[in-house]
Amino acid sequence: ADAGQAALAAALLRLRPPHRRVVLLHEGVGLGLPETAAEVEASTLAAARRLVHARQDLTAHLPELSDEPQQLGSRLRAFLAAGEVPGRPTPP
């Protein structure tokens, strides 16, 4: 992984797990907010709040993401397409 992906992985791992799941499903996978809420077994309002907090936390660690909001989604999609999953052990 390049430095940008390593920084993104580190920032994702700093998120609380419920926030990480919501941001990965919504921004990375591209699910709508109601579908994301269903996947994480939360109300749409709760999922929206988690998403707001996740975005705030990510931009605190990666300030360049605050310049262009759509950049978060494109970086997460590239991250997931590369097979990078935060917290997953690397195979031997």
C-alpha positions as a LaTeX table, in Angstrom:
\begin{tabular}{lrrr}
\hline
Residue & $x$ (\AA) & $y$ (\AA) & $z$ (\AA) \\
\hline
Ala1 & 0.00 & 0.00 & 0.00 \\
Asp2 & 1.23 & 3.49 & $-0.74$ \\
Ala3 & 1.59 & 6.16 & 1.94 \\
Gly4 & $-1.88$ & 7.57 & 1.21 \\
Gln5 & $-3.54$ & 4.19 & 1.63 \\
Ala6 & $-1.53$ & 3.49 & 4.79 \\
Ala7 & $-2.66$ & 6.83 & 6.24 \\
Leu8 & $-6.26$ & 6.05 & 5.29 \\
Ala9 & $-6.03$ & 2.61 & 6.91 \\
Ala10 & $-4.61$ & 4.13 & 10.10 \\
Ala11 & $-7.37$ & 6.77 & 10.17 \\
Leu12 & $-10.05$ & 4.12 & 9.62 \\
Leu13 & $-8.68$ & 2.02 & 12.46 \\
Arg14 & $-8.90$ & 5.03 & 14.79 \\
Leu15 & $-12.66$ & 5.20 & 14.22 \\
Arg16 & $-15.06$ & 3.52 & 16.60 \\
Pro17 & $-16.18$ & 0.26 & 14.93 \\
Pro18 & $-19.81$ & 1.39 & 14.39 \\
His19 & $-18.57$ & 4.56 & 12.69 \\
Arg20 & $-16.07$ & 2.62 & 10.58 \\
Arg21 & $-18.76$ & 0.20 & 9.38 \\
Val22 & $-21.11$ & 3.02 & 8.37 \\
Val23 & $-18.49$ & 5.04 & 6.49 \\
Leu24 & $-17.18$ & 1.97 & 4.66 \\
Leu25 & $-20.66$ & 0.83 & 3.63 \\
His26 & $-21.95$ & 4.27 & 2.66 \\
Glu27 & $-18.88$ & 5.97 & 1.18 \\
Gly28 & $-16.84$ & 2.93 & 0.16 \\
Val29 & $-19.43$ & 0.42 & $-1.02$ \\
Gly30 & $-21.91$ & 3.06 & $-2.12$ \\
Leu31 & $-24.99$ & 1.96 & $-0.20$ \\
Gly32 & $-27.65$ & 4.58 & 0.38 \\
Leu33 & $-28.20$ & 5.75 & 3.92 \\
Pro34 & $-31.35$ & 3.61 & 4.51 \\
Glu35 & $-29.54$ & 0.51 & 3.18 \\
Thr36 & $-26.48$ & 1.29 & 5.30 \\
Ala37 & $-28.71$ & 1.65 & 8.36 \\
Ala38 & $-30.32$ & $-1.71$ & 7.65 \\
Glu39 & $-26.92$ & $-3.40$ & 7.28 \\
Val40 & $-25.69$ & $-2.06$ & 10.62 \\
Glu41 & $-29.06$ & $-2.70$ & 12.29 \\
Ala42 & $-29.57$ & 0.94 & 13.24 \\
Ser43 & $-32.13$ & 3.60 & 12.47 \\
Thr44 & $-31.43$ & 5.84 & 9.50 \\
Leu45 & $-30.94$ & 8.74 & 11.91 \\
Ala46 & $-28.40$ & 6.79 & 13.98 \\
Ala47 & $-26.52$ & 5.76 & 10.82 \\
Ala48 & $-26.50$ & 9.38 & 9.63 \\
Arg49 & $-25.05$ & 10.53 & 12.95 \\
Arg50 & $-22.38$ & 7.84 & 12.81 \\
Leu51 & $-21.52$ & 8.92 & 9.28 \\
Val52 & $-21.18$ & 12.56 & 10.34 \\
His53 & $-18.88$ & 11.59 & 13.22 \\
Ala54 & $-16.84$ & 9.26 & 11.00 \\
Arg55 & $-16.33$ & 11.99 & 8.40 \\
Gln56 & $-15.32$ & 14.49 & 11.09 \\
Asp57 & $-12.83$ & 12.06 & 12.61 \\
Leu58 & $-11.38$ & 11.09 & 9.23 \\
Thr59 & $-10.91$ & 14.70 & 8.14 \\
Ala60 & $-9.27$ & 15.47 & 11.50 \\
His61 & $-6.62$ & 12.85 & 10.69 \\
Leu62 & $-6.60$ & 13.44 & 6.92 \\
Pro63 & $-7.24$ & 17.19 & 6.43 \\
Glu64 & $-6.98$ & 16.90 & 2.65 \\
Leu65 & $-10.34$ & 15.09 & 2.70 \\
Ser66 & $-12.09$ & 18.24 & 3.92 \\
Asp67 & $-11.20$ & 20.11 & 0.71 \\
Glu68 & $-13.33$ & 17.88 & $-1.52$ \\
Pro69 & $-16.07$ & 15.86 & 0.21 \\
Gln70 & $-16.41$ & 13.43 & $-2.73$ \\
Gln71 & $-12.71$ & 12.56 & $-2.37$ \\
Leu72 & $-13.50$ & 10.44 & 0.69 \\
Gly73 & $-15.76$ & 8.13 & $-1.31$ \\
Ser74 & $-13.34$ & 7.79 & $-4.20$ \\
Arg75 & $-10.41$ & 7.06 & $-1.86$ \\
Leu76 & $-12.41$ & 4.49 & 0.09 \\
Arg77 & $-13.59$ & 2.78 & $-3.11$ \\
Ala78 & $-9.99$ & 2.57 & $-4.37$ \\
Phe79 & $-8.89$ & 1.33 & $-0.96$ \\
Leu80 & $-11.49$ & $-1.44$ & $-0.93$ \\
Ala81 & $-10.85$ & $-2.34$ & $-4.58$ \\
Ala82 & $-7.19$ & $-2.87$ & $-3.70$ \\
Gly83 & $-8.29$ & $-5.45$ & $-1.14$ \\
Glu84 & $-7.30$ & $-3.29$ & 1.82 \\
Val85 & $-9.52$ & $-4.10$ & 4.76 \\
Pro86 & $-8.59$ & $-2.42$ & 8.04 \\
Gly87 & $-8.14$ & $-4.82$ & 10.90 \\
Arg88 & $-7.96$ & $-7.90$ & 8.68 \\
Pro89 & $-4.84$ & $-9.99$ & 9.30 \\
Thr90 & $-2.44$ & $-10.25$ & 6.40 \\
Pro91 & $-2.22$ & $-13.82$ & 5.07 \\
Pro92 & 1.20 & $-15.50$ & 5.50 \\
\hline
\end{tabular}
